[in-house]
């Protein structure tokens, strides 16, 4: 048996292995064997009885924890087994904090250490207080906007209009021991970046991954960022298709507003603000990528996120304020709403990935419209055929001839271009039985 998340093998004892015990205590616990090789085979340890006497005292004195130390005698030699339980409080080795992750020991420093310590004490990053910031420094216009939205959504009672700002903050649990929490600063301060590095949003329009055409940055508190970003996306970055119903002008955007809004709110509410990196929105001709630094709850996967699940916000105080304002639901339906909206707009569902601290949502556009197809260089006949396939699901050579009033050689040539050159259609048959469908 090789080393795992909860098992470590050492052939001899060294005092530095107290760091491994520290790492187990700070994680899910584990077992340290002394006198076994890396594959778990007994190789024997010479001073086993002496270690049996010394190690319990050493572990308690240096780490402040109690770990059972047991001696086992075999024909291959003696070995020692040290059983380490997960400890409710942070454990340090001479002022250094270690954590078992996978089969490795990691020293926690900086933001990772802050996060670990907060977690051990049952706190979240956005629930930590910020000293020396007064309520009077917060932006009154944002409070008025927040109240108005909350009342419209029936998440706040109209009597909140008569309450003081301090009462509202207390009701939202954004004050602790007379101090404002980080969540209050992010939600209502005119310039939260004074306190939280990277608390803003970047948007860019890219021709290719390395060819940035234009960009914007959105600053202010989180409520302002959401409103400004949505407005900017749908006035500058995302095209609207114009149509008419009678004499009424109708604008249909390339992406459903509700789906992108939900994705943006998800990124803002669940971002790991300790990471100091802004939310990044990359807009391309055929897709939009919304990235934020953040992680799923422990033992969660993207697959779990895509199905019915409970609400486990990364920043509960920010999420609660967003709920009270009517911005979001509290039941973990964000992904479901995005998927539903994309389906109604006849777009593919968003794809979601979470690798390490990278959380990414990608929306893909329906490029099968006359404007986009024309910009690719398709002829009017080919555009008509692609729209036909979009509606009917497939087209044959004879159907192409019929809808375009062309000969078989012309239809064959046009369809070959659509499959081989433009790669918009794919041929799923052979010879006279060829059937053409959308390639994606």
C-alpha positions as CSV (number, residue, x, y, z in Angstrom):
1,X,0.0,0.0,0.0
2,X,1.4,3.4,-1.0
3,X,1.0,6.7,0.8
4,X,-2.4,8.4,0.6
5,X,-4.2,11.4,2.0
6,X,-4.3,9.8,5.5
7,X,-1.1,7.6,5.6
8,X,2.6,8.4,5.7
9,X,5.5,5.9,5.9
10,X,8.9,6.7,7.3
11,X,11.8,4.2,7.7
12,X,13.4,6.1,10.6
13,X,12.2,8.8,13.0
14,X,13.4,12.4,12.6
15,X,12.0,15.2,14.8
16,X,11.0,17.1,11.6
17,X,8.3,14.5,11.1
18,X,6.4,16.4,13.8
19,X,5.5,18.6,10.9
20,X,3.7,15.7,9.3
21,X,1.7,15.1,12.5
22,X,0.9,18.8,12.6
23,X,-0.4,18.5,8.9
24,X,-2.6,15.5,9.8
25,X,-4.0,17.3,12.9
26,X,-4.9,20.4,10.8
27,X,-6.5,18.3,8.0
28,X,-8.7,15.1,8.3
29,X,-6.3,13.3,10.6
30,X,-4.1,10.4,9.6
31,X,-1.6,7.7,10.5
32,X,2.2,8.0,10.5
33,X,4.2,4.7,10.5
34,X,7.8,4.6,11.6
35,X,9.8,1.6,10.4
36,X,8.1,1.1,7.0
37,X,9.3,1.9,3.5
38,X,7.3,4.0,1.0
39,X,5.3,1.0,-0.1
40,X,4.2,0.1,3.4
41,X,6.6,-2.8,3.8
42,X,8.1,-3.3,7.3
43,X,11.8,-2.5,7.3
44,X,12.1,-2.2,11.1
45,X,13.3,0.6,13.3
46,X,16.1,0.0,15.8
47,X,15.2,2.2,18.7
48,X,11.5,1.4,18.7
49,X,11.1,1.0,22.5
50,X,12.9,4.3,23.2
51,X,10.7,6.1,20.6
52,X,7.6,4.5,22.3
53,X,8.6,6.3,25.5
54,X,9.8,9.7,24.0
55,X,7.3,10.4,21.2
56,X,4.1,10.9,23.1
57,X,5.7,13.6,25.3
58,X,7.4,15.2,22.3
59,X,4.1,15.4,20.4
60,X,2.3,16.9,23.3
61,X,5.1,19.4,24.3
62,X,5.8,20.7,20.8
63,X,2.4,20.4,19.1
64,X,0.0,20.6,22.0
65,X,-2.0,17.5,20.9
66,X,-2.3,14.0,22.2
67,X,-1.7,11.2,19.7
68,X,-1.6,7.5,20.6
69,X,1.8,5.8,19.8
70,X,1.8,2.0,19.5
71,X,4.6,-0.4,19.0
72,X,4.3,-3.5,16.8
73,X,6.8,-6.3,16.7
74,X,7.0,-8.6,13.6
75,X,9.5,-11.0,12.1
76,X,10.6,-8.3,9.7
77,X,11.3,-5.9,12.5
78,X,9.6,-3.5,14.9
79,X,7.5,-0.5,13.7
80,X,5.6,2.3,15.3
81,X,2.1,3.5,14.5
82,X,1.1,7.1,15.4
83,X,-2.6,7.8,15.1
84,X,-3.4,11.5,14.6
85,X,-7.0,12.8,14.9
86,X,-8.3,15.9,13.1
87,X,-8.0,18.7,15.6
88,X,-10.8,21.3,16.0
89,X,-8.3,24.1,16.7
90,X,-5.3,25.2,14.6
91,X,-2.1,23.2,15.5
92,X,1.3,24.7,14.8
93,X,4.8,23.4,14.8
94,X,7.1,26.0,16.4
95,X,4.9,28.8,15.0
96,X,4.5,27.2,11.6
97,X,1.2,25.8,10.3
98,X,1.2,22.7,8.1
99,X,-1.7,21.0,6.3
100,X,-2.0,17.5,4.7
101,X,-3.2,17.8,1.1
102,X,-3.3,14.7,-1.0
103,X,-0.1,12.8,-0.1
104,X,2.0,16.0,0.5
105,X,2.6,18.3,3.5
106,X,2.1,22.0,2.8
107,X,3.1,24.9,4.9
108,X,0.3,27.5,5.1
109,X,1.3,31.1,4.7
110,X,-0.4,34.4,3.7
111,X,-3.9,34.2,2.4
112,X,-4.0,30.4,2.7
113,X,-3.1,30.6,6.4
114,X,-5.7,33.3,7.0
115,X,-8.4,31.2,5.3
116,X,-7.4,28.1,7.3
117,X,-7.4,29.9,10.6
118,X,-10.8,31.5,9.9
119,X,-12.2,28.1,8.9
120,X,-10.9,26.5,12.1
121,X,-12.6,29.2,14.2
122,X,-15.9,28.9,12.2
123,X,-15.6,32.2,10.4
124,X,-15.8,33.2,6.8
125,X,-13.6,35.7,5.1
126,X,-16.4,38.2,4.5
127,X,-17.5,38.0,8.2
128,X,-14.2,39.4,9.6
129,X,-14.5,43.0,10.9
130,X,-12.5,46.0,9.7
131,X,-11.4,48.5,12.3
132,X,-11.6,52.2,12.0
133,X,-14.2,52.4,9.3
134,X,-17.3,54.5,10.3
135,X,-20.8,53.9,9.0
136,X,-20.8,57.5,7.8
137,X,-18.1,56.6,5.3
138,X,-20.5,54.2,3.5
139,X,-22.4,55.4,0.4
140,X,-25.9,56.5,1.2
141,X,-27.1,56.2,-2.4
142,X,-26.2,52.5,-2.4
143,X,-28.3,52.0,0.7
144,X,-31.3,53.7,-1.0
145,X,-30.9,51.6,-4.1
146,X,-30.6,48.4,-1.9
147,X,-33.8,49.2,0.0
148,X,-35.7,50.0,-3.2
149,X,-34.7,46.7,-4.8
150,X,-35.4,44.7,-1.7
151,X,-38.9,46.1,-1.3
152,X,-39.7,45.5,-5.0
153,X,-38.6,41.9,-4.6
154,X,-40.6,41.6,-1.3
155,X,-37.5,40.6,0.5
156,X,-37.5,43.7,2.7
157,X,-40.4,45.3,4.5
158,X,-41.3,48.9,3.7
159,X,-40.6,49.9,7.3
160,X,-36.9,49.6,6.5
161,X,-37.3,53.0,4.7
162,X,-37.6,54.6,8.2
163,X,-34.8,52.6,9.7
164,X,-31.3,54.1,10.2
165,X,-28.4,52.9,8.2
166,X,-27.0,51.3,11.4
167,X,-30.3,49.4,12.0
168,X,-30.2,48.1,8.4
169,X,-26.6,46.9,8.8
170,X,-27.4,45.2,12.0
171,X,-30.5,43.5,10.4
172,X,-28.2,42.2,7.7
173,X,-25.7,41.0,10.3
174,X,-23.0,43.2,8.9
175,X,-21.8,44.7,12.2
176,X,-20.0,42.8,14.9
177,X,-18.9,44.2,18.3
178,X,-19.4,47.7,16.9
179,X,-17.2,47.2,13.8
180,X,-18.2,46.8,10.2
181,X,-17.6,43.5,8.5
182,X,-15.6,43.1,5.3
183,X,-18.9,42.3,3.6
184,X,-20.3,45.7,4.5
185,X,-17.3,47.4,3.1
186,X,-17.6,45.5,-0.2
187,X,-21.3,46.1,-0.5
188,X,-21.7,49.7,0.5
189,X,-18.3,51.6,0.6
190,X,-17.7,54.0,-2.3
191,X,-14.2,52.6,-2.8
192,X,-13.8,49.1,-1.3
193,X,-10.4,48.7,-3.1
194,X,-8.9,50.8,-0.3
195,X,-9.4,47.7,1.9
196,X,-9.6,44.8,-0.5
197,X,-7.1,44.6,-3.4
198,X,-8.6,43.4,-6.7
199,X,-12.2,44.0,-5.7
200,X,-13.3,45.1,-9.2
201,X,-14.2,43.7,-12.6
202,X,-12.4,43.7,-15.9
203,X,-14.1,43.2,-19.3
204,X,-12.4,42.8,-22.6
205,X,-13.4,42.1,-26.2
206,X,-11.0,39.7,-27.9
207,X,-10.6,38.9,-31.6
208,X,-8.3,36.0,-30.5
209,X,-6.9,34.9,-27.2
210,X,-4.0,37.3,-27.6
211,X,-5.7,40.1,-29.7
212,X,-7.6,42.4,-27.3
213,X,-9.6,45.0,-29.2
214,X,-10.9,47.1,-26.3
215,X,-11.5,46.8,-22.6
216,X,-13.1,48.4,-19.5
217,X,-12.7,48.2,-15.7
218,X,-15.6,48.6,-13.4
219,X,-15.0,49.9,-9.9
220,X,-17.2,50.9,-6.9
221,X,-19.0,48.7,-4.4
222,X,-20.4,45.3,-5.4
223,X,-23.9,46.6,-6.1
224,X,-22.6,49.3,-8.4
225,X,-20.3,46.8,-10.1
226,X,-23.2,44.5,-10.9
227,X,-25.4,47.3,-12.4
228,X,-22.5,49.0,-14.3
229,X,-21.2,45.6,-15.7
230,X,-24.6,44.5,-17.0
231,X,-25.3,47.8,-18.6
232,X,-21.9,47.9,-20.2
233,X,-22.1,44.3,-21.5
234,X,-25.4,44.9,-23.2
235,X,-24.7,48.3,-24.7
236,X,-21.1,47.9,-25.8
237,X,-20.0,44.2,-25.9
238,X,-23.1,42.2,-26.9
239,X,-25.0,42.8,-30.1
240,X,-28.8,43.0,-30.2
241,X,-30.8,41.6,-33.2
242,X,-33.5,44.1,-34.2
243,X,-36.9,42.7,-35.4
244,X,-40.5,44.1,-35.5
245,X,-43.8,42.7,-34.2
246,X,-46.2,44.9,-36.1
247,X,-44.9,48.4,-35.6
248,X,-43.2,47.5,-32.3
249,X,-39.4,47.3,-32.4
250,X,-38.0,44.2,-30.6
251,X,-34.4,43.7,-29.5
252,X,-33.2,40.2,-29.0
253,X,-29.7,39.9,-27.5
254,X,-27.2,37.3,-28.6
255,X,-27.2,35.9,-25.0
256,X,-30.1,35.9,-22.5
257,X,-29.8,38.8,-20.1
258,X,-31.1,36.8,-17.2
259,X,-28.5,34.0,-17.7
260,X,-25.5,36.4,-17.9
261,X,-26.8,38.4,-14.9
262,X,-27.0,35.2,-12.8
263,X,-23.5,34.2,-13.8
264,X,-22.2,37.7,-12.9
265,X,-24.0,37.6,-9.5
266,X,-22.6,34.1,-8.9
267,X,-19.0,35.4,-9.6
268,X,-19.4,38.5,-7.4
269,X,-21.0,36.6,-4.5
270,X,-18.8,33.6,-4.5
271,X,-15.4,35.2,-5.4
272,X,-12.5,34.5,-3.1
273,X,-11.7,38.2,-2.3
274,X,-8.6,37.1,-0.4
275,X,-7.0,36.2,-3.7
276,X,-6.7,39.9,-4.7
277,X,-7.5,39.1,-8.4
278,X,-10.4,40.9,-10.2
279,X,-13.3,39.1,-11.9
280,X,-12.5,38.8,-15.6
281,X,-15.0,38.7,-18.4
282,X,-13.7,37.9,-21.8
283,X,-16.1,38.5,-24.8
284,X,-15.3,36.8,-28.1
285,X,-17.2,36.6,-31.4
286,X,-18.8,33.3,-30.4
287,X,-18.6,33.0,-26.6
288,X,-18.3,34.8,-23.3
289,X,-16.0,33.6,-20.4
290,X,-16.7,34.8,-16.9
291,X,-13.8,33.9,-14.5
292,X,-13.4,34.4,-10.8
293,X,-11.1,33.1,-8.2
294,X,-13.0,30.7,-5.9
295,X,-13.6,27.1,-4.9
296,X,-16.5,24.9,-4.5
297,X,-17.5,23.7,-1.0
298,X,-15.4,20.8,0.3
299,X,-16.2,17.5,-1.4
300,X,-18.4,19.2,-4.0
301,X,-17.9,18.7,-7.7
302,X,-19.0,20.6,-10.8
303,X,-21.4,17.7,-11.5
304,X,-23.0,18.2,-8.1
305,X,-23.3,21.9,-8.9
306,X,-25.2,21.1,-12.2
307,X,-27.8,19.1,-10.4
308,X,-30.2,20.0,-7.5
309,X,-28.1,21.1,-4.5
310,X,-28.3,23.1,-1.3
311,X,-27.1,26.7,-1.1
312,X,-23.5,26.9,0.4
313,X,-22.3,30.4,-0.3
314,X,-18.6,31.1,-0.2
315,X,-19.3,34.5,1.3
316,X,-22.5,34.1,3.3
317,X,-22.9,37.7,4.5
318,X,-22.6,39.0,0.9
319,X,-24.9,36.3,-0.4
320,X,-27.5,37.2,2.3
321,X,-27.4,40.9,1.3
322,X,-27.8,39.9,-2.4
323,X,-30.8,37.7,-1.4
324,X,-32.4,40.5,0.6
325,X,-31.9,42.9,-2.4
326,X,-33.7,40.5,-4.7
327,X,-30.6,39.9,-6.7
328,X,-30.4,36.1,-6.1
329,X,-32.4,33.2,-4.7
330,X,-31.1,31.5,-1.6
331,X,-31.8,28.0,-2.8
332,X,-28.8,27.2,-5.0
333,X,-30.8,27.6,-8.3
334,X,-28.3,29.9,-10.0
335,X,-26.9,27.2,-12.4
336,X,-30.4,25.9,-13.1
337,X,-31.6,29.4,-14.0
338,X,-28.7,30.0,-16.4
339,X,-29.3,26.6,-18.1
340,X,-33.1,27.2,-18.4
341,X,-32.5,30.7,-19.9
342,X,-30.1,29.3,-22.5
343,X,-32.5,26.6,-23.4
344,X,-35.3,29.1,-23.9
345,X,-33.0,31.1,-26.2
346,X,-32.0,27.9,-28.1
347,X,-28.4,28.2,-27.0
348,X,-26.2,25.4,-25.6
349,X,-26.1,25.2,-21.7
350,X,-23.2,27.0,-20.1
351,X,-20.1,25.0,-19.4
352,X,-18.6,25.2,-15.9
353,X,-15.1,24.3,-14.8
354,X,-13.4,24.5,-11.4
355,X,-9.7,23.7,-11.3
356,X,-7.8,24.7,-8.2
357,X,-8.9,28.3,-7.5
358,X,-10.1,29.0,-11.1
359,X,-13.9,29.0,-11.4
360,X,-15.0,29.5,-15.0
361,X,-18.4,29.8,-16.7
362,X,-18.6,29.9,-20.6
363,X,-21.6,30.8,-22.6
364,X,-21.6,30.0,-26.4
365,X,-23.5,32.0,-28.9
366,X,-25.8,30.8,-31.7
367,X,-23.7,31.8,-34.7
368,X,-26.3,30.3,-37.1
369,X,-27.9,33.6,-38.1
370,X,-27.8,35.5,-41.4
371,X,-25.5,38.3,-40.1
372,X,-22.8,36.1,-38.6
373,X,-23.0,33.5,-41.4
374,X,-22.6,36.3,-44.0
375,X,-19.6,37.7,-42.2
376,X,-17.9,34.3,-42.6
377,X,-18.2,34.6,-46.3
378,X,-21.1,32.3,-47.0
379,X,-23.2,32.9,-50.1
380,X,-27.0,33.7,-49.8
381,X,-27.7,30.1,-51.0
382,X,-25.5,28.6,-48.3
383,X,-26.9,30.9,-45.6
384,X,-30.4,29.8,-46.6
385,X,-29.3,26.1,-46.4
386,X,-27.7,26.5,-42.9
387,X,-30.9,28.2,-41.6
388,X,-32.9,25.4,-43.1
389,X,-30.8,22.8,-41.3
390,X,-31.1,24.8,-38.1
391,X,-34.9,24.6,-38.4
392,X,-35.3,21.1,-39.9
393,X,-32.3,19.4,-38.3
394,X,-30.8,18.2,-41.7
395,X,-30.7,18.7,-45.4
396,X,-30.0,16.5,-48.4
397,X,-28.5,17.4,-51.8
398,X,-31.8,17.3,-53.5
399,X,-33.4,19.5,-50.8
400,X,-30.6,22.0,-51.3
401,X,-31.3,22.0,-55.1
402,X,-35.0,22.6,-54.4
403,X,-34.8,25.5,-51.9
404,X,-32.2,27.3,-54.0
405,X,-33.3,26.3,-57.5
406,X,-29.8,25.2,-58.5
407,X,-28.4,22.2,-60.3
408,X,-26.9,19.1,-58.6
409,X,-23.3,20.0,-59.3
410,X,-23.8,23.5,-57.8
411,X,-25.5,22.0,-54.7
412,X,-22.7,19.4,-54.3
413,X,-20.0,22.2,-54.6
414,X,-21.8,24.5,-52.1
415,X,-22.3,21.6,-49.6
416,X,-18.7,20.6,-49.9
417,X,-17.6,24.1,-49.0
418,X,-20.0,24.1,-46.0
419,X,-18.5,20.8,-44.7
420,X,-14.8,21.0,-45.7
421,X,-14.0,24.8,-45.9
422,X,-16.3,26.4,-43.4
423,X,-16.9,23.2,-41.2
424,X,-20.4,24.4,-40.4
425,X,-22.1,21.2,-41.6
426,X,-21.1,17.5,-41.3
427,X,-21.9,14.7,-43.8
428,X,-23.5,11.7,-41.9
429,X,-24.1,9.5,-45.0
430,X,-22.5,8.3,-48.2
431,X,-23.1,9.1,-51.9
432,X,-26.7,9.7,-52.8
433,X,-27.7,9.0,-49.2
434,X,-25.7,11.9,-47.8
435,X,-27.4,13.8,-45.0
436,X,-26.0,17.1,-43.8
437,X,-26.3,18.3,-40.2
438,X,-24.9,21.1,-38.1
439,X,-21.3,20.3,-37.1
440,X,-21.7,21.5,-33.5
